[in-house]
């Protein structure tokens, strides 16, 4: 499942309409629809807002499930190729030392730094 599919799944589980979730997450209904239909991928801060409204960990929204249940999805494989095996191993080894919440905070800090740079 993709992020958009996960958003839709948890929204429906919580019995929220698209309009309710969009309002509570402070976004437009069309934006939410574009995420749920996988036309767009939400930024990390948006995923965090949606997860807060749905009262679930952000990792649940970002978790991918392939139909073939392969241990590695295409996105992960591509990311490893993009940044290199050595860097990927370094990042993943360090990630083991932190809680999920710590990793999400670090990702937010990196996102903010990148936004300031641009």
C-alpha positions as CSV (number, residue, x, y, z in Angstrom):
1,X,0.0,0.0,0.0
2,X,1.1,3.5,-0.7
3,X,1.0,6.5,1.6
4,X,-2.2,7.7,-0.1
5,X,-3.9,4.3,0.3
6,X,-2.8,4.2,4.0
7,X,-4.3,7.7,4.5
8,X,-7.6,6.6,3.0
9,X,-7.6,3.3,5.0
10,X,-7.1,5.0,8.3
11,X,-9.5,7.8,7.5
12,X,-12.2,5.3,6.8
13,X,-11.3,3.3,9.9
14,X,-11.8,6.4,12.0
15,X,-15.0,7.1,10.1
16,X,-13.9,10.6,9.0
17,X,-15.2,12.0,5.7
18,X,-12.6,13.6,3.4
19,X,-14.0,17.0,4.3
20,X,-13.6,16.4,8.1
21,X,-10.0,15.1,7.8
22,X,-9.1,18.0,5.4
23,X,-10.5,20.6,7.8
24,X,-8.8,19.1,10.9
25,X,-5.5,18.7,9.1
26,X,-5.8,22.2,7.7
27,X,-5.7,21.4,4.0
28,X,-8.0,21.5,1.0
29,X,-10.3,18.6,0.2
30,X,-8.8,18.5,-3.3
31,X,-5.3,18.2,-1.8
32,X,-6.4,15.3,0.4
33,X,-8.0,13.6,-2.6
34,X,-4.8,14.0,-4.6
35,X,-2.9,12.2,-1.8
36,X,-5.5,9.4,-1.5
37,X,-5.5,8.9,-5.2
38,X,-1.7,8.8,-5.3
39,X,-1.5,11.7,-7.7
40,X,0.7,13.5,-5.2
41,X,2.8,12.5,-2.2
42,X,2.5,14.5,0.9
43,X,5.5,16.2,2.5
44,X,6.6,14.9,5.9
45,X,5.1,17.7,7.8
46,X,1.7,17.0,6.2
47,X,2.0,13.3,7.0
48,X,2.7,14.3,10.6
49,X,-0.4,16.6,10.7
50,X,-2.6,13.8,9.2
51,X,-1.3,11.2,11.6
52,X,-2.0,13.5,14.5
53,X,-5.6,14.1,13.4
54,X,-6.0,10.3,12.9
55,X,-4.3,9.6,16.2
56,X,-1.9,7.0,14.7
57,X,1.9,6.9,14.4
58,X,3.2,8.6,11.2
59,X,5.1,5.4,10.4
60,X,1.7,3.7,9.9
61,X,0.9,6.1,7.1
62,X,4.3,5.8,5.5
63,X,4.5,2.0,5.7
64,X,4.4,0.3,2.3
65,X,3.0,-3.1,1.7
66,X,3.8,-4.8,-1.7
67,X,1.3,-7.2,-3.0
68,X,4.0,-9.8,-3.4
69,X,5.2,-9.2,0.2
70,X,8.8,-8.8,-1.0
71,X,11.1,-7.7,1.9
72,X,12.2,-4.6,-0.2
73,X,10.0,-2.4,-2.1
74,X,10.9,-0.6,-5.3
75,X,11.2,2.8,-3.6
76,X,13.7,1.5,-1.0
77,X,15.7,-0.2,-3.7
78,X,15.8,3.1,-5.7
79,X,16.7,5.1,-2.6
80,X,19.7,2.8,-1.9
81,X,20.8,3.1,-5.5
82,X,20.4,6.9,-5.4
83,X,22.4,7.6,-2.2
84,X,24.7,4.6,-2.4
85,X,25.0,1.4,-0.4
86,X,27.7,2.8,1.9
87,X,25.6,5.9,2.9
88,X,22.4,3.8,3.2
89,X,24.1,1.4,5.6
90,X,25.5,4.3,7.7
91,X,22.0,6.0,7.9
92,X,20.3,2.7,8.8
93,X,22.8,1.7,11.4
94,X,22.4,5.1,13.1
95,X,18.6,4.9,12.8
96,X,18.7,1.7,15.0
97,X,19.9,3.9,17.9
98,X,16.9,6.2,17.9
99,X,13.2,5.8,18.6
100,X,10.7,6.3,15.8
101,X,9.8,9.7,17.3
102,X,13.4,10.7,17.4
103,X,13.8,9.8,13.7
104,X,10.7,11.8,12.8
105,X,12.0,14.8,14.7
106,X,15.3,14.5,12.9
107,X,13.6,14.3,9.6
108,X,11.6,17.5,10.4
109,X,14.8,19.3,11.3
110,X,16.4,18.2,8.0
111,X,13.3,19.3,6.2
112,X,13.3,22.7,7.9
113,X,17.0,23.2,7.1
114,X,16.4,22.3,3.5
115,X,13.5,24.8,3.3
116,X,15.7,27.6,4.8
117,X,18.4,26.8,2.2
118,X,16.0,27.2,-0.6
